[in-house]
Amino acid sequence: MAVTLNNAALITIYGGSGFVGRHVVRAIAKTGARMRVAVRRPELAGHLQPLGGVGQINAVQANVRYPESLLAAAAGADAVINLVGILFPSGKQTFKSVQDEGARHVAEAARAGGAKALVHVSAIGASRDALSVYARSKAAGEEAVKEVFPESVILRPSIVFGPEDDFFNRFAALARIAPALPLIGGGKTRLEPVFVGDVAKAVIAALIGKADARAPYELGGPEMLTLREVMQRVLTYTMRKRWLVPEPFWLARLQAAFLQLLPKPPLTLYQVRLLQTDNVVSDAAKRDGRTLEGLGIEEPVSIKAVVPDYLEQFRPRGQFSLYRP
């Protein structure tokens, strides 16, 4: 069902304080709709307040591992958006508890709260047969959401980029200190990075009824790049010269097994396994119009339009480095 986004509408966003979340909150704020942003630590969500008007954005406590904590946040909401996800497990925050069971709990709260619409953000590559536990848990979460809330819309973005991303920024930070950058799997994995602002537009389109709920939408940007090409872009934008060293998957898995023991691991086994499969929009999604263009987003933002600007901090002289595109 479609939702009219105006100052009479109330939208609940689970996981709205993260990278994608803050852009979704900003996009919805422009429509005038009120929001409950449900997060584990509301006291750390103060950065969302300037994105809307006074009283428009209200951060509330909720944890997808505890179903009862989700009910109050969804009560009376016109629509619910689920953005909760993790890149690697930590303690009780496992893929199963967050992306599988947690997704079901959100759908149950949306149903109990009387929401007219539910938008669930998953990821390209979600499949029960995927090599990665991450991707398998995403698929299980999608199935759970559809079981509870059949009319929900599922969005599967590719790698999401933007000023606060953990993709281009991560590689740029590594290029600043390392003499070489690893090309996991030879750097042949194909990616279709999508701008975070376009993902937010897709969420809006799904809320207002532009999406067909029968199958997931796959969101990819205007360029398809290999991992090697991504690394080359990073070096160009940061004005660095580094060796690009091909690294077989078995060696990357061995390194990741140790690195993932760190508090903020630069690489995990789950990420290596994700890189063993291309992360691009499928031919079926393109054929059926289940893409950004199918949601009315005709001119998605390109990498070169925004990434050079936010990677300037990693150049040898920062903003004072003379960069010529």
C-alpha positions in Angstrom: 0.0 0.0 0.0 1.1 3.5 -0.7 1.7 6.1 2.0 1.2 9.9 1.6 4.2 11.6 2.9 3.2 14.9 4.6 3.2 16.4 8.1 0.3 14.1 9.0 2.3 10.9 8.3 4.4 9.1 10.9 7.2 6.8 9.8 9.2 4.5 12.0 12.8 3.8 10.9 14.7 0.9 12.6 18.4 1.5 12.3 18.0 5.1 11.2 21.1 6.5 12.8 23.7 4.7 10.6 25.2 5.6 7.3 22.3 4.8 5.1 19.8 5.8 7.8 20.8 9.4 8.1 20.3 9.9 4.4 16.9 8.2 4.5 16.0 10.4 7.5 17.1 13.5 5.6 15.1 12.6 2.5 11.9 11.9 4.5 12.4 15.1 6.5 12.1 17.1 3.3 8.5 15.6 2.8 7.4 17.0 6.2 6.6 13.6 7.6 7.3 12.9 11.3 9.7 10.1 12.2 10.5 7.7 15.1 14.0 6.6 14.6 14.4 3.4 16.6 18.0 2.6 17.6 19.8 0.8 20.4 21.4 4.0 21.8 19.1 7.0 21.3 21.5 9.2 23.2 23.9 8.7 20.3 21.5 9.7 17.6 21.6 13.5 18.3 23.2 14.1 14.9 19.8 13.4 13.2 18.0 16.3 14.8 19.4 19.0 12.5 18.1 17.0 9.5 14.5 18.0 10.2 12.4 20.6 11.9 11.7 21.0 15.6 10.0 17.9 16.9 10.0 16.2 13.5 12.6 13.5 14.4 12.3 11.5 17.6 14.9 8.9 18.6 13.5 6.0 20.6 15.1 2.9 22.1 14.7 -0.5 20.4 16.7 -3.6 19.7 15.8 -6.1 17.0 16.9 -8.9 19.3 14.1 -8.0 21.8 10.7 -8.1 20.0 8.9 -6.3 22.8 11.2 -3.3 22.4 10.0 -2.9 18.8 6.3 -2.7 19.4 6.1 0.8 21.0 8.2 2.3 18.2 5.9 0.9 15.5 2.6 1.6 17.3 0.4 3.9 15.1 3.1 4.3 12.4 1.8 4.7 8.8 4.9 3.0 7.5 8.0 1.1 8.8 11.5 1.0 7.3 14.0 -1.6 8.3 17.7 -0.6 7.8 19.2 -2.7 10.5 22.2 -4.8 9.4 25.7 -5.7 10.4 28.9 -6.4 8.4 30.4 -8.8 10.9 29.1 -10.4 14.1 30.1 -9.2 17.5 28.9 -10.8 20.8 25.2 -11.3 20.7 24.9 -9.3 17.5 25.0 -12.3 15.2 23.9 -12.5 11.6 21.1 -14.8 12.6 19.8 -12.7 15.5 20.0 -9.4 13.6 19.4 -10.0 9.9 17.3 -13.1 10.1 15.3 -13.2 13.3 15.6 -9.4 13.8 14.0 -8.8 10.4 11.1 -11.0 11.4 10.7 -9.1 14.6 10.5 -5.8 12.7 7.9 -7.2 10.3 5.8 -8.5 13.3 6.0 -5.1 15.0 5.0 -3.3 11.8 2.0 -5.7 11.4 1.0 -5.3 15.1 1.3 -1.5 14.9 -1.0 -1.2 12.0 1.5 0.0 9.4 0.2 0.4 5.8 3.7 -0.2 4.3 7.0 -1.8 5.1 10.2 -1.3 3.3 13.0 -3.8 4.1 16.5 -2.9 2.9 18.5 -6.1 2.2 21.5 -6.5 -0.1 22.4 -7.7 -3.6 23.6 -11.3 -3.4 21.1 -12.3 -0.7 20.5 -16.1 -1.4 20.0 -19.2 0.6 22.8 -20.8 -1.5 25.4 -17.9 -1.1 28.9 -18.7 0.0 28.7 -16.0 2.7 26.8 -16.4 6.0 26.1 -12.7 5.7 24.2 -13.1 2.4 22.4 -16.3 3.6 21.2 -14.4 6.6 20.0 -11.6 4.4 18.0 -14.1 2.3 16.5 -15.7 5.4 15.5 -12.2 6.7 13.7 -11.4 3.4 11.8 -14.7 3.6 10.8 -13.9 7.2 9.6 -10.4 6.3 7.5 -11.7 3.3 6.0 -14.4 5.5 4.8 -11.9 8.1 4.1 -8.9 5.8 3.6 -10.1 2.2 2.9 -6.7 0.8 6.3 -5.4 2.0 8.8 -4.0 -0.6 12.4 -5.4 -0.5 15.3 -3.3 -1.8 18.7 -4.9 -2.4 21.4 -2.3 -2.9 24.9 -3.1 -4.2 27.9 -1.5 -2.3 26.7 1.8 -1.0 29.0 4.8 -1.3 28.8 8.3 0.1 30.7 10.8 2.3 30.6 8.5 5.5 30.9 5.2 3.7 33.0 2.2 4.9 34.0 1.4 1.3 36.0 4.1 -0.5 37.0 5.6 2.8 38.4 2.3 4.1 40.6 1.7 1.0 41.7 5.4 1.0 42.8 5.1 4.6 44.7 2.0 3.8 46.4 3.6 0.8 47.6 6.4 3.1 49.7 4.1 5.2 50.3 0.9 3.2 52.9 0.6 0.4 50.6 -1.8 -1.5 46.9 -2.6 -1.8 45.7 -6.2 -2.0 43.6 -7.2 -4.9 41.6 -10.0 -3.3 40.9 -12.8 -5.8 43.0 -10.9 -8.3 40.7 -7.9 -8.2 38.3 -9.5 -10.7 35.1 -9.3 -8.7 32.6 -7.0 -10.3 30.8 -4.3 -8.3 28.1 -1.7 -9.1 28.4 0.9 -6.3 25.3 2.9 -5.7 25.1 6.4 -4.2 23.5 6.5 -0.7 21.3 9.4 -1.8 19.8 7.3 -4.5 19.1 4.5 -2.1 17.2 7.0 0.0 15.2 8.1 -3.0 14.4 4.4 -3.7 13.1 4.1 -0.1 10.8 7.1 -0.7 9.6 5.6 -4.0 8.7 2.4 -2.3 6.8 4.2 0.4 4.7 6.2 -2.0 3.7 3.1 -4.0 6.0 3.2 -7.0 7.3 -0.3 -6.3 5.8 -3.7 -7.0 6.0 -5.9 -3.9 6.1 -9.2 -5.8 9.9 -9.3 -6.1 13.0 -7.5 -4.7 14.4 -4.5 -6.4 18.1 -4.5 -7.1 19.8 -1.1 -6.8 23.1 -0.5 -8.6 24.9 2.6 -9.8 25.6 3.8 -13.3 29.0 2.1 -13.5 30.1 -1.5 -13.2 33.7 -1.7 -11.9 36.1 -4.6 -11.0 37.7 -4.4 -7.6 41.0 -3.5 -9.4 39.3 -0.6 -11.1 37.9 0.5 -7.7 41.4 0.5 -6.2 42.7 2.4 -9.2 40.0 5.1 -8.7 40.9 5.4 -5.0 44.6 5.9 -5.8 43.7 8.5 -8.5 41.3 10.4 -6.2 43.8 10.4 -3.3 46.8 11.2 -5.5 48.7 8.2 -4.2 51.0 5.8 -6.0 50.8 2.3 -4.6 51.4 -1.2 -5.8 48.3 -3.3 -6.6 49.1 -6.8 -5.5 46.9 -9.7 -6.6 46.1 -12.0 -3.6 44.4 -15.3 -4.0 41.2 -15.9 -2.0 42.8 -18.6 0.2 45.5 -16.2 1.4 42.9 -13.4 2.0 40.9 -15.9 4.1 44.0 -16.8 6.1 44.7 -13.1 6.8 41.1 -12.3 7.6 40.9 -15.1 10.1 43.5 -13.2 12.2 42.4 -9.6 11.3 38.8 -10.2 12.4 39.9 -10.7 16.0 40.7 -7.0 16.2 38.1 -4.6 17.7 37.5 -2.9 14.3 38.8 -5.5 11.8 40.0 -4.1 8.4 39.0 -7.4 6.8 36.8 -10.3 7.9 36.2 -13.8 6.5 32.6 -12.8 5.8 33.8 -9.9 3.6 36.3 -12.2 1.7 33.5 -14.6 1.0 31.3 -11.8 -0.3 34.0 -10.8 -2.7 34.0 -14.3 -4.2 30.7 -13.4 -6.0 29.9 -10.4 -8.3 27.8 -7.7 -6.6 25.8 -6.5 -9.6 22.2 -6.1 -10.6 20.9 -9.3 -12.2 19.7 -9.5 -15.8 16.3 -10.6 -14.4 16.0 -7.4 -12.4 16.9 -5.3 -15.4 14.4 -7.1 -17.6 11.6 -6.7 -15.1 12.4 -3.1 -14.3 13.2 -3.9 -10.7 16.0 -1.3 -10.6 16.6 2.4 -9.7 15.2 3.3 -13.1 12.1 1.3 -12.5 11.5 3.4 -9.4 11.8 6.6 -11.4 15.4 7.4 -10.5 16.6 8.0 -14.1 20.0 9.6 -13.5 21.7 7.9 -10.6 24.7 9.7 -9.1 28.1 8.5 -10.4 31.2 7.8 -8.4 33.3 10.6 -10.0 30.6 13.1 -9.1 31.0 12.8 -5.3 33.8 10.5 -4.3 36.8 12.7 -5.2 35.5 15.4 -2.9 35.2 13.4 0.2 38.5 11.5 -0.3 40.5 14.8 -0.4 41.3 14.3 3.3 43.4 11.3 2.3 45.6 13.2 -0.2 49.2 14.0 0.7 48.3 17.7 1.5 44.6 17.2 2.1 42.4 20.0 0.7 45.5 21.8 -0.4 46.5 19.1 -2.9 45.9 20.3 -6.4 43.6 17.6 -7.9 42.8 17.7 -11.6 40.1 15.2 -12.6 
